[in-house]
Amino acid sequence: MDVKLILYPVVAMFLLVVIVAVTMLRRRITFYKANRVHPQQTATSSQMAATMPDSRAPDNFRNLFELPVMFYVLCLALLATGLTCVPQLVFAWAYVAARYAHSFIHLTRNTVMYRFYAFAASCLMLLCGWGMFAYQLATSLKA
């Protein structure tokens, strides 16, 4: 198996970050123009929260730099060790799908329980990926 296949889910996650960043930028520009707010009035996160009531896009953007970091580390570890395999690719793509669902829910209706289910699914996929990697690493060291 080509170990570089694990990089495709990483690229998909990067694309999600770009989508959320563009969404955040568009919403801010629209808000600034509609409410005649100068961007300097929202220079800090507390000023932004006080001025712009809809924080879904920036909240989701921040989320993409929290737990997903462990996904990136796992993918790079799989690449570096050559331990990429079909189950790891399934876990990685399922993780990415759950993160896309999480972001979609967060940026639209923001139904907390649905968002939680997507988050929990992504956590489960990440846990499975890390668990399998630990097992693969341990068994490959014995050989």
Protein Blocks (a to p, Z undefined) as FASTA:
>chain_A
ZZklmmmmmmmmmmmmmmmmmmmmmmmmmmmmmnopafklmmbmklmmmmmmblmlmmmm
mmmmmmmmmmmmmmmmmmmnopacfklmmmmmmmmmmmmmmmmmmmmnopaklmmmmmmm
mmmmmmmmmmmmmmmmmmmmmZZ
